[in-house]
C-alpha cells in the first residue's frame, strides 16, 4: 500500500509542478488584476500540494515523526511569511513572494531527504533571514539616498573580500581560498560582496558622464575580479565580470560595450588558463579535464560529474521517487550537486520545470528593472537579475556537464548559510524596488487624474458664458 501511495504521489508532484510553472508565466502576462489575483492564489495552492506530497512520501519511506513536526513548522513559517509580507507591503510582488517560499520549501525537502540535520539548520537560518530582510523594502522606501555612497560601497566590498587573507580567519576549500571561519561558523564573503558590488557599479554608472568616468569604474570593478582570481574563485569572478558588462550595456545602450566586454572576458579566460593552468589554476585544470571526459577519470577528478550524470540518467523523466534512489551517494549533493539529486528522485521533468521557474524569476526581476523610473534602481535590479541567472546557470550547467563545474550553489535550494542569506537580501531589495515603482506609478496616476480634472473643468467653463448660456 505504501508503494502505491508513493508511486501515485510521484506523478502528482510532477503534474502540480508543471501547473505551478505554467502559472509563473501566465501571471507575468496577465493584465486583469482580478484574474492575476486568482492565478496567484492557485499558485500558492500548488506550492503546498507539492510540499505535502513530498513530505508524505518521505514520511512513508523513512517513518520518522520528526518529519511531520518539521513539515508543520515549515508550512507555518511559509504561510506567515507570505501573508504578513504582502500585508505590510501591499505594493510588493506576490509572484516573487510565492517563488521565494517555493524555492525554500523545495530546498528543505531535498535536504531533508539527504541530511535532516542540514535541512533543519538551513531552515533556521533561512527563517531568521526572512525576518531580517523583511525590513529592507521599508529602509529603501525611507532612505532614498543609497545611490550617493558609491565610493563607500567600493571600499567596503574590497575590504570584505580581502578578509579571506587574514591569518587564522580565511581558509581554503576545494582549491579556492574563499571562505572565512569565525569560532566554527563559516561563510563566503563573496556571497555578500556581490550585493555590495552591484550597488557600487550602479552608483558609479548613475554619476558617469564621460568615458573617463566609465574607465575609472572599470578599473575599480576590475580590482574585485582581481581579488577573486587570486582567491582562485573563478566562478565568482565570472559572475562579477559578466554582471558588470551587462550593467554597463544597460546604462550606455552601446553594443560595443557588450561585444567588447564579453570578447575581452573570453580572451582573459583562455589566456589565464593557458598561462597559469599548472600553477595558479591547477584545480581548474582538473575540473576542465573532468568536464571533457568524466568517465575517463571516473575514479578521480571525474567522479562527481560521472555520478551526477548517472543519477539523472537513472531517475529518468519521472524520477525514482523521494528516498527511493541513491541521491545521497552523489558527492556534495547537498550543495553544488543538489540539482542532480532533484532530477534523480523527482525526475528530469521536475528538473526542467524548475529551470523554467528560475527563468520566470529572472524575467520578473527584469520587468521590475525596466519599470523603474530612477536609473539607480533600474541598474541594481538588473544587476541582481543577472547575478541570479548567472549563478543558476553555472550551477546547473556544471552538474549537467554543459560547462565545467565552478562550485557555485543553486540559489535558495542548495545548502549554504551564506548563499541563502545573501539571496534573500537580493530578493528583498528587488521587492523594495517593486514597492517604490508601484508607489511612484500610483502617484503619477493621481497627478494625471488631477490634471485631467482641471482640464475638464477649464473646458467646461470655456464652453459656457458667465450667465450659464452658450
matplotlib code that plots the C-alpha trace (Angstrom):
import matplotlib.pyplot as plt

x = [0.0, 2.8, 4.5, 1.2, 0.7, 4.3, 4.1, 0.9, 2.4, 5.4, 3.3, 1.1, 4.2, 5.2, 1.7, 1.4, 5.0, 4.1, 1.0, 3.0, 5.5, 2.8, 1.3, 4.7, 4.5, 0.7, 0.8, 3.5, 1.3, -2.0, -3.4, -6.6, -5.9, -8.7, -7.5, -4.0, -5.1, -6.9, -3.8, -1.6, -3.9, -3.9, -0.1, 0.1, -2.2, 0.1, 3.1, 1.5, 0.2, 3.7, 5.3, 2.6, 3.1, 6.9, 6.8, 4.0, 6.4, 9.4, 7.3, 6.1, 9.6, 11.5, 8.9, 10.2, 7.8, 10.4, 9.5, 5.8, 6.9, 9.4, 6.8, 4.2, 6.7, 7.7, 4.1, 3.5, 6.5, 5.8, 2.1, 3.1, 5.8, 3.5, 0.6, 2.4, 4.9, 2.2, 0.0, 2.8, 4.0, 0.8, 2.7, 5.2, 5.2, 3.1, 4.6, 8.1, 6.9, 5.4, 8.6, 10.7, 8.6, 8.5, 12.3, 13.0, 10.4, 11.9, 15.3, 14.2, 12.5, 15.5, 17.8, 15.5, 16.0, 19.8, 20.6, 17.9, 20.3, 21.4, 17.8, 16.9, 20.0, 19.1, 15.5, 16.6, 19.0, 16.6, 13.7, 16.0, 16.9, 13.3, 12.6, 15.7, 15.4, 11.7, 12.8, 14.8, 11.9, 11.0, 14.5, 14.7, 11.5, 12.6, 16.2, 16.3, 20.0, 21.5, 23.0, 25.2, 27.6, 29.4, 32.9, 31.8, 30.4, 33.6, 35.9, 33.8, 33.4, 37.1, 37.9, 35.4, 36.8, 40.3, 39.2, 40.0, 43.7, 43.6, 45.7, 43.6, 40.4, 40.5, 40.5, 40.8, 38.0, 38.2, 41.2, 39.8, 40.6, 37.1, 35.9, 36.3, 35.7, 34.8, 34.5, 33.5, 30.9, 31.9, 30.7, 31.7, 32.4, 31.8, 28.1, 27.6, 30.2, 28.2, 25.3, 27.7, 29.4, 26.1, 25.3, 28.8, 28.6, 25.0, 26.1, 29.1, 27.1, 24.5, 27.2, 29.2, 29.0, 32.2, 34.3, 36.8, 34.1, 33.4, 37.1, 37.5, 34.5, 36.0, 39.4, 37.8, 35.5, 38.5, 40.1, 37.2, 37.8, 41.5, 41.0, 38.6, 41.2, 43.8, 41.4, 41.1, 37.3, 36.8, 33.1, 32.5, 34.9, 32.8, 29.6, 31.0, 32.5, 29.5, 27.2, 29.4, 29.3, 25.5, 25.0, 27.3, 25.4, 22.1, 23.4, 25.0, 22.9, 26.1, 26.6, 30.3, 30.5, 28.6, 30.5, 33.9, 33.4, 32.4, 35.1, 37.7, 36.4, 36.8, 40.3, 41.2, 39.8, 41.6, 44.9, 44.8, 44.0, 46.8, 49.5, 48.7, 46.9, 49.8, 50.3, 47.6, 44.7, 45.7, 42.4, 40.6, 42.5, 41.4, 37.8, 38.2, 39.7, 36.9, 34.4, 35.9, 35.7, 34.5, 34.3, 38.0, 38.7, 35.8, 37.9, 39.4, 38.5, 35.6, 33.8, 31.5, 30.3, 30.0, 27.9, 25.8, 25.1, 24.4, 21.9, 20.0, 20.0, 18.9, 16.0, 14.7, 11.8, 9.7, 12.4, 12.8, 10.8, 11.9, 14.1, 13.9, 17.1, 20.7, 20.9, 22.9, 25.8, 26.4, 29.4, 28.4, 24.8, 23.5, 25.1, 26.9, 25.2, 21.7, 20.1, 21.3, 19.7, 16.4, 16.5, 17.2, 14.4, 11.8, 12.5, 14.1, 10.6, 10.6, 14.1, 13.2, 10.2, 12.5, 14.7, 11.7, 10.7, 14.2, 13.9, 10.5, 12.1, 14.8, 12.1, 10.2, 13.4, 14.0, 10.4, 10.8, 14.0, 12.5, 9.6, 12.0, 12.0, 15.1, 18.4, 19.9, 17.0, 16.9, 20.6, 20.7, 17.6, 19.0, 22.4, 20.8, 18.7, 22.0, 23.7, 20.8, 20.5, 24.3, 24.7, 21.8, 23.3, 26.8, 25.4, 23.0, 25.4, 28.2, 26.2, 24.8, 28.3, 27.2, 30.1, 33.0, 31.9, 32.5, 31.5, 28.6, 25.3, 21.8, 20.2, 17.7, 17.8, 21.4, 22.6, 24.7, 24.0, 25.9, 24.2, 20.7, 21.0, 22.6, 19.9, 17.2, 18.8, 18.7, 15.1, 14.1, 16.0, 14.1, 10.8, 11.9, 12.4, 8.9, 7.3, 9.0, 7.9, 4.3, 4.1, 5.5, 3.2, 0.2, 1.4, 1.8, -1.6, -3.2, -1.3, -2.7, -6.2, -5.8, -4.5, -7.3, -9.9, -8.5, -8.5, -12.1, -13.2, -11.4, -13.0, -16.5, -16.0, -14.8, -17.8, -20.3, -20.5, -20.8, -24.6, -24.7, -25.6, -23.6]
y = [0.0, 2.4, 1.8, 2.5, 5.8, 6.8, 6.0, 8.0, 10.9, 10.9, 11.5, 14.0, 16.0, 16.3, 17.3, 20.1, 21.2, 21.7, 23.6, 25.8, 26.5, 27.4, 29.8, 31.5, 32.6, 33.2, 35.5, 37.6, 38.2, 38.7, 42.3, 42.0, 42.4, 40.0, 37.2, 37.8, 37.5, 34.2, 32.8, 33.8, 32.0, 28.9, 29.0, 29.1, 26.0, 24.2, 25.0, 23.5, 20.4, 19.7, 20.2, 18.0, 15.1, 15.3, 15.0, 12.4, 10.3, 11.0, 10.0, 6.8, 5.9, 7.0, 6.7, 9.4, 11.6, 14.4, 14.8, 15.6, 18.2, 19.7, 19.8, 21.6, 24.2, 24.9, 25.4, 27.8, 29.9, 29.9, 31.0, 33.6, 35.0, 35.3, 36.7, 39.2, 40.4, 41.2, 42.8, 45.1, 45.8, 45.9, 47.2, 44.2, 41.4, 38.4, 36.3, 36.9, 36.1, 32.9, 31.9, 32.7, 30.4, 27.7, 27.6, 27.5, 24.6, 22.6, 23.1, 22.0, 18.9, 17.6, 18.4, 16.5, 13.5, 13.9, 15.1, 16.0, 17.9, 20.2, 20.7, 22.0, 24.2, 25.6, 26.2, 28.1, 30.4, 31.0, 31.9, 34.3, 35.7, 36.1, 38.2, 40.4, 41.0, 41.9, 45.3, 46.1, 47.4, 49.7, 51.0, 51.5, 53.5, 55.7, 56.1, 57.3, 58.3, 54.9, 55.9, 58.5, 56.1, 54.6, 55.1, 53.6, 50.5, 50.1, 50.3, 48.1, 45.4, 45.1, 45.0, 42.3, 40.2, 40.6, 39.1, 35.6, 36.5, 37.4, 34.8, 32.4, 33.7, 32.6, 29.0, 27.1, 24.8, 22.6, 24.6, 28.1, 30.4, 32.0, 31.1, 32.6, 30.8, 32.5, 30.2, 27.3, 29.3, 29.5, 31.8, 33.0, 36.8, 36.7, 36.0, 39.3, 41.2, 40.6, 42.6, 45.5, 45.2, 45.8, 48.8, 50.2, 49.7, 51.2, 54.2, 54.9, 54.5, 57.0, 59.6, 58.7, 61.4, 60.8, 57.9, 58.7, 58.1, 54.7, 53.9, 54.7, 52.5, 49.7, 49.9, 49.7, 46.9, 45.0, 45.1, 43.0, 40.4, 40.5, 39.6, 36.8, 35.4, 35.5, 33.6, 31.1, 31.6, 31.7, 31.0, 34.2, 36.1, 35.1, 36.2, 39.6, 40.3, 39.3, 41.2, 44.3, 44.1, 43.7, 46.7, 48.9, 47.9, 48.8, 52.2, 53.1, 51.2, 50.7, 47.2, 47.8, 47.6, 44.3, 42.7, 44.1, 43.2, 39.6, 39.2, 40.5, 38.2, 35.1, 36.2, 36.6, 33.2, 31.4, 33.3, 32.8, 29.1, 28.6, 30.6, 29.6, 26.2, 24.4, 26.8, 29.2, 27.4, 23.8, 22.8, 24.5, 22.4, 19.3, 20.4, 21.1, 17.6, 16.1, 18.1, 17.0, 13.3, 12.5, 8.7, 8.6, 9.9, 8.3, 7.1, 10.5, 14.0, 12.9, 11.0, 13.9, 14.7, 10.9, 10.2, 13.3, 12.1, 8.5, 9.9, 11.9, 9.1, 6.6, 8.8, 9.3, 11.6, 10.9, 10.0, 7.1, 8.8, 10.5, 8.3, 5.6, 6.5, 6.9, 10.7, 10.7, 9.0, 11.9, 13.9, 17.3, 16.6, 18.9, 22.0, 22.0, 19.0, 19.3, 19.7, 16.1, 14.8, 16.6, 15.1, 11.6, 11.3, 13.9, 13.4, 15.2, 16.7, 18.3, 19.5, 21.1, 22.7, 24.1, 25.6, 27.3, 28.7, 30.1, 31.8, 33.2, 34.7, 36.3, 37.7, 39.1, 40.8, 42.3, 43.5, 45.3, 46.8, 48.1, 49.7, 51.8, 55.5, 56.1, 54.9, 53.6, 51.3, 50.2, 49.3, 47.4, 45.3, 44.4, 43.6, 41.3, 39.7, 39.0, 37.6, 35.3, 33.9, 33.5, 31.7, 29.3, 28.7, 28.0, 25.5, 23.6, 23.8, 22.3, 19.3, 18.5, 18.6, 21.6, 23.6, 22.8, 22.7, 26.0, 25.2, 27.7, 26.9, 26.9, 29.9, 29.2, 25.5, 24.4, 24.1, 27.1, 29.7, 32.4, 31.7, 31.6, 34.7, 36.7, 35.6, 36.6, 40.0, 40.2, 39.2, 41.7, 44.5, 43.6, 43.7, 47.2, 48.4, 46.9, 48.8, 52.1, 51.5, 50.9, 53.8, 56.2, 54.8, 55.4, 58.9, 59.7, 58.3, 60.5, 63.5, 62.7, 62.4, 65.8, 67.4, 65.7, 67.1, 70.6, 70.4, 69.2, 72.0, 74.6, 73.2, 73.3, 76.9, 77.9, 76.3, 78.5, 82.2, 83.7, 83.6, 79.8, 80.1, 79.1]
z = [0.0, 0.9, -2.5, -4.3, -2.4, -3.1, -6.7, -7.2, -5.2, -7.5, -10.6, -8.8, -7.8, -11.4, -12.5, -9.9, -10.6, -14.3, -13.3, -11.0, -13.7, -16.2, -13.7, -13.3, -16.9, -17.3, -14.2, -15.9, -18.9, -17.0, -17.4, -15.5, -11.7, -10.6, -12.9, -11.7, -8.1, -8.7, -10.5, -7.7, -5.2, -7.3, -7.5, -3.7, -3.6, -6.0, -3.7, -0.7, -2.5, -3.9, -0.5, 1.2, -1.3, -0.9, 2.9, 2.8, 0.6, 2.9, 6.0, 4.5, 3.3, 6.4, 9.1, 11.4, 13.4, 13.3, 9.6, 10.4, 13.0, 10.6, 7.9, 10.1, 11.2, 7.5, 6.5, 9.4, 8.5, 4.8, 5.3, 7.9, 5.6, 2.5, 4.4, 6.6, 4.0, 1.5, 4.2, 5.1, 1.6, -0.4, -3.5, -3.4, -5.9, -4.8, -7.6, -6.2, -2.6, -3.9, -5.7, -2.7, -0.5, -3.2, -3.7, 0.0, 0.5, -2.3, -0.8, 2.6, 1.1, -0.8, 2.1, 4.5, 2.2, 2.1, 5.6, 8.1, 10.3, 7.5, 6.5, 10.0, 10.1, 6.7, 7.8, 11.0, 9.2, 6.3, 8.7, 10.5, 7.1, 6.1, 9.3, 8.9, 5.2, 5.5, 6.8, 3.6, 1.5, 4.4, 4.6, 0.9, 0.9, 3.7, 2.7, -0.9, -1.0, -1.4, -4.8, -3.2, -1.5, -4.5, -3.0, 0.3, -1.4, -3.4, -0.3, 1.9, -0.8, -1.4, 2.3, 2.9, 0.1, 1.5, 4.8, 3.4, 3.6, 7.3, 9.2, 11.2, 9.6, 5.9, 4.8, 1.5, 0.4, -2.8, -4.1, -3.6, -0.7, -0.5, 3.0, 6.4, 9.7, 13.0, 16.0, 13.9, 11.8, 8.2, 5.4, 2.0, 1.8, -1.9, -1.4, 0.4, -1.6, -4.8, -3.3, -2.5, -5.9, -7.8, -5.5, -6.3, -10.0, -10.1, -8.1, -10.3, -13.5, -12.3, -11.8, -15.0, -17.6, -19.6, -20.9, -18.2, -15.5, -17.1, -17.3, -13.5, -12.8, -14.8, -13.0, -9.6, -10.7, -12.1, -8.7, -7.4, -10.1, -9.4, -5.8, -6.7, -9.2, -6.5, -4.3, -7.2, -7.1, -10.9, -10.7, -8.7, -10.9, -14.0, -12.2, -11.2, -14.7, -16.8, -14.4, -14.8, -18.6, -18.6, -16.3, -18.4, -21.5, -19.9, -18.8, -22.1, -24.7, -26.8, -28.2, -28.4, -24.6, -24.6, -27.5, -26.5, -22.8, -23.4, -26.0, -23.6, -20.9, -23.2, -24.1, -20.4, -19.5, -22.4, -21.7, -17.9, -18.3, -20.9, -18.9, -15.3, -15.6, -14.0, -11.1, -10.1, -11.6, -11.1, -9.6, -12.5, -15.0, -13.0, -13.4, -17.1, -17.7, -15.8, -17.9, -21.2, -20.4, -16.8, -17.5, -18.3, -14.8, -13.1, -10.1, -9.5, -10.8, -12.9, -10.1, -9.2, -12.7, -13.6, -10.5, -11.4, -14.9, -13.7, -11.2, -13.7, -16.2, -13.6, -12.4, -15.9, -16.8, -13.7, -11.2, -8.8, -6.1, -2.9, -0.7, -3.4, -5.3, -4.3, -4.4, -1.2, -2.9, -5.2, -3.8, -2.4, -3.3, -0.6, -2.2, -5.5, -7.0, -5.5, -8.9, -9.7, -6.6, -7.5, -11.0, -9.8, -7.3, -8.5, -12.2, -15.2, -16.0, -12.5, -13.1, -16.4, -14.8, -12.0, -14.7, -16.2, -12.8, -12.4, -15.8, -14.8, -11.7, -13.9, -16.2, -13.1, -12.0, -15.4, -15.6, -12.3, -13.5, -16.7, -14.9, -12.7, -13.5, -11.4, -13.0, -9.8, -9.0, -12.7, -12.6, -9.2, -10.0, -13.4, -11.8, -9.3, -12.1, -13.9, -10.8, -10.0, -13.6, -14.0, -10.7, -11.5, -15.0, -13.6, -11.1, -13.4, -16.3, -14.2, -12.9, -16.4, -18.0, -20.1, -18.7, -16.3, -12.6, -10.9, -7.3, -7.0, -5.3, -6.6, -5.0, -2.2, -2.9, -2.2, 1.4, 2.4, 5.0, 3.1, -0.2, 1.3, 3.4, 0.5, -1.9, 0.5, 0.7, -3.1, -3.3, -0.7, -2.5, -5.7, -3.6, -2.4, -5.9, -6.8, -3.9, -5.0, -8.6, -7.7, -5.3, -7.9, -10.6, -8.3, -7.5, -11.2, -11.9, -9.3, -10.7, -14.2, -12.8, -11.1, -14.3, -16.3, -13.8, -14.1, -17.9, -18.0, -15.6, -17.8, -21.0, -19.3, -18.2, -21.7, -23.3, -21.4, -20.7, -17.2, -17.4, -18.0, -21.7, -24.8]

ax = plt.figure().add_subplot(projection="3d")
ax.plot(x, y, z, "-o")
ax.set_aspect("equal")
plt.show()
